[in-house]
Amino acid sequence: VKAGGISLSDTFAFTGTVTGTPNDMVKISTTTISSAVATVEFTSLDNSTFPVHVVHMQNVELVANNKEFCCQVGTDSAYRTDNYRTTGVAGRAGATTIDGVSNHTSSEIKLGGTFTQGQASYGNFSGFIFFYNMADTEQYSTNYLVHGSFPQDSAYVVHTNLSGRNGASEAHTKVKFGNLTSDSNMSSGTFTLYGMKA
C-alpha cells in the first residue's frame, strides 16, 4: 500500500519530536508489596500542584479470610477514624446480589462496599480511588470516588461503584490502605499514586 509515493510496508526511523503530549496526570509513586504488611500509605500529598489524587490498586490480597479492604485519609498528624459517608452500589455475580451502600459516620472507606473479600486465596482487589478537594478546610470538602472489583471465593465476583465524603473541617495530606480496623495484613498488591493538575 502506498500513500503519497511512500510504501507503508517499509521500515522507517523516527528522528523527530512529538509535541502536545498530555501531561496533566503525573505518576508520583508506586508501592509493591513483597512481604506481608498491615498498611500502605502515601504521605505529604502536594495538594497545591495536584487538586486531584488517584490511587490505582492491582491484585491486593488480604492474608485472612472474610476481611474488609479499606482506606482512610489524614492530616500531617493523624488519620481520620470517623465521619466517612459513603454511598453507591456493590453487586455480586453468582448470587444475583446487588446491595445499596449507605455507610454513615463510618470509621473508614470500605472499598468492597458491603462485601468482604471472602477466601483470601481468591480475593485480589483491583481498582482505583479518586480524591478531590483535599486541600479545602470546609466541612465535607474531601470527597472520593471508588471503582473496584474482586473475586469472592471461587464462584463469585464483586463489583463496587461508590462515592462519598469525609465530614472533618480540615485539609488532608495523606491516605492509608489496608484492613484498618481488624487484624489482617496484606500479602500482595501494587499501589500507584497519580496527581492530576487543574
C-alpha positions as CSV (number, residue, x, y, z in Angstrom):
1,V,0.0,0.0,0.0
2,K,1.4,3.4,-0.9
3,A,0.4,6.8,0.4
4,G,1.9,9.8,-1.4
5,G,4.5,7.7,-3.0
6,I,5.6,6.1,0.3
7,S,5.2,2.4,0.9
8,L,3.6,1.8,4.3
9,S,5.2,-1.7,4.4
10,D,8.7,-0.2,4.6
11,T,10.7,0.3,7.9
12,F,11.2,3.9,9.0
13,A,13.4,5.6,11.6
14,F,11.8,8.4,13.5
15,T,14.1,11.3,14.4
16,G,11.6,14.0,15.1
17,T,10.0,15.3,18.3
18,V,6.4,14.6,19.5
19,T,4.8,17.7,20.9
20,G,1.5,18.3,22.6
21,T,1.5,15.1,24.6
22,P,-0.8,15.3,27.7
23,N,1.0,15.9,31.0
24,D,-1.9,16.7,33.3
25,M,-1.8,13.3,35.0
26,V,1.6,12.6,36.7
27,K,2.8,9.3,38.2
28,I,4.1,10.2,41.7
29,S,4.9,6.9,43.5
30,T,4.5,3.1,43.3
31,T,4.5,0.7,46.3
32,T,4.6,-3.1,45.6
33,I,4.0,-5.4,48.5
34,S,6.7,-8.1,48.6
35,S,6.0,-9.4,52.1
36,A,3.1,-9.1,54.5
37,V,2.3,-5.6,55.7
38,A,-0.5,-4.1,57.6
39,T,-0.9,-0.9,55.6
40,V,0.3,1.0,52.6
41,E,0.5,4.8,52.9
42,F,1.1,7.8,50.7
43,T,2.0,10.9,52.7
44,S,2.9,14.6,52.1
45,L,0.4,14.9,49.2
46,D,1.0,18.0,47.1
47,N,-2.5,19.4,47.0
48,S,-1.4,22.8,45.5
49,T,0.1,21.2,42.4
50,F,-2.5,18.4,42.2
51,P,-6.0,19.2,43.3
52,V,-7.0,15.6,42.4
53,H,-5.1,12.5,43.5
54,V,-5.7,9.0,42.2
55,V,-4.6,5.7,43.7
56,H,-4.6,2.7,41.4
57,M,-4.6,-0.7,43.1
58,Q,-3.8,-4.0,41.5
59,N,-4.2,-7.5,42.9
60,V,-4.4,-6.5,46.6
61,E,-4.7,-9.7,48.6
62,L,-5.5,-9.9,52.3
63,V,-3.9,-12.7,54.4
64,A,-7.0,-13.7,56.4
65,N,-10.4,-14.8,55.1
66,N,-13.6,-12.6,55.1
67,K,-11.9,-9.3,55.9
68,E,-12.6,-5.8,54.6
69,F,-10.2,-3.8,52.4
70,C,-10.4,-0.1,53.4
71,C,-8.9,3.3,53.2
72,Q,-8.6,6.4,55.4
73,V,-7.5,10.0,54.8
74,G,-5.5,12.1,57.3
75,T,-3.8,15.3,58.2
76,D,0.0,15.5,58.8
77,S,-0.5,14.4,62.4
78,A,-3.3,11.8,62.3
79,Y,-5.7,9.7,60.2
80,R,-9.4,10.3,60.4
81,T,-11.3,7.5,62.1
82,D,-14.8,8.9,61.8
83,N,-17.2,10.8,59.6
84,Y,-16.9,8.9,56.4
85,R,-20.1,9.0,54.5
86,T,-20.2,6.6,51.6
87,T,-23.0,5.7,49.1
88,G,-23.3,3.7,45.9
89,V,-23.8,0.1,44.8
90,A,-22.0,-3.2,45.3
91,G,-23.0,-6.1,43.2
92,R,-22.0,-9.8,43.4
93,A,-22.2,-12.0,40.3
94,G,-23.0,-15.6,41.0
95,A,-25.6,-14.8,43.7
96,T,-27.7,-12.1,41.9
97,T,-27.0,-9.8,44.9
98,I,-26.9,-6.1,44.5
99,D,-26.7,-4.0,47.7
100,G,-27.2,-0.3,48.2
101,V,-24.3,1.1,50.2
102,S,-25.0,3.6,52.9
103,N,-22.2,3.9,55.4
104,H,-22.9,6.9,57.5
105,T,-20.3,8.1,60.1
106,S,-18.2,5.1,59.3
107,S,-14.6,4.9,60.6
108,E,-13.2,4.2,57.1
109,I,-13.9,4.0,53.4
110,K,-15.0,0.4,52.8
111,L,-13.7,-0.3,49.2
112,G,-15.6,-3.5,48.9
113,G,-18.9,-1.8,49.8
114,T,-21.0,-4.3,51.8
115,F,-18.8,-7.3,50.9
116,T,-15.7,-8.8,52.5
117,Q,-13.0,-10.3,50.2
118,G,-14.0,-13.8,51.2
119,Q,-11.5,-16.6,51.0
120,A,-8.1,-14.8,50.9
121,S,-6.6,-17.0,48.1
122,Y,-9.3,-15.8,45.7
123,G,-9.7,-12.2,46.9
124,N,-7.4,-9.9,44.9
125,F,-8.9,-6.4,44.8
126,S,-8.2,-4.3,41.7
127,G,-9.5,-0.8,41.1
128,F,-8.9,2.9,41.8
129,I,-10.0,5.7,44.1
130,F,-10.1,9.4,43.2
131,F,-9.6,12.0,46.0
132,Y,-11.0,15.6,45.4
133,N,-10.6,18.9,47.3
134,M,-8.2,17.5,49.9
135,A,-6.7,21.0,50.4
136,D,-10.0,22.5,51.5
137,T,-10.8,23.0,55.2
138,E,-14.5,23.4,55.0
139,Q,-16.7,20.6,56.3
140,Y,-17.3,17.7,53.9
141,S,-14.9,19.1,51.4
142,T,-12.7,16.0,50.9
143,N,-14.7,13.7,48.6
144,Y,-13.8,10.4,46.9
145,L,-14.9,8.1,44.1
146,V,-14.2,4.3,44.1
147,H,-14.4,1.8,41.3
148,G,-13.2,-1.8,42.0
149,S,-13.7,-5.5,41.5
150,F,-12.5,-8.7,43.2
151,P,-13.3,-12.4,43.2
152,Q,-15.0,-13.6,46.4
153,D,-14.4,-17.3,47.0
154,S,-14.4,-19.4,43.9
155,A,-17.8,-18.7,42.4
156,Y,-18.4,-15.0,42.9
157,V,-17.2,-11.7,41.6
158,V,-17.9,-8.4,43.4
159,H,-18.1,-5.1,41.7
160,T,-18.2,-1.7,43.5
161,N,-19.1,1.8,42.4
162,L,-19.0,4.1,45.3
163,S,-18.7,7.8,46.3
164,G,-18.6,9.8,49.5
165,R,-17.1,12.5,51.6
166,N,-15.3,12.9,54.9
167,G,-17.0,15.3,57.3
168,A,-14.0,16.8,59.1
169,S,-13.3,20.5,58.7
170,E,-9.6,20.1,57.8
171,A,-7.2,19.6,54.9
172,H,-5.9,16.1,54.2
173,T,-2.4,15.3,53.2
174,K,-2.1,11.5,53.4
175,V,-4.0,8.3,52.6
176,K,-3.7,4.8,54.1
177,F,-4.9,1.4,52.8
178,G,-5.4,-2.0,54.4
179,N,-7.7,-4.0,56.7
180,L,-7.6,-1.0,59.1
181,T,-9.9,-1.9,62.0
182,S,-9.3,-5.6,62.2
183,D,-6.3,-7.9,62.2
184,S,-5.4,-9.0,58.6
185,N,-2.2,-8.0,56.8
186,M,-1.9,-7.6,53.0
187,S,0.2,-10.3,51.4
188,S,0.5,-8.8,47.9
189,G,-0.6,-5.9,45.7
190,T,0.7,-2.9,43.8
191,F,-0.4,0.7,44.7
192,T,0.4,3.6,42.3
193,L,-0.3,7.2,43.2
194,Y,-1.0,9.8,40.5
195,G,-1.6,13.5,40.7
196,M,-3.9,15.4,38.4
197,K,-3.3,19.1,37.6
198,A,-6.1,21.6,37.4
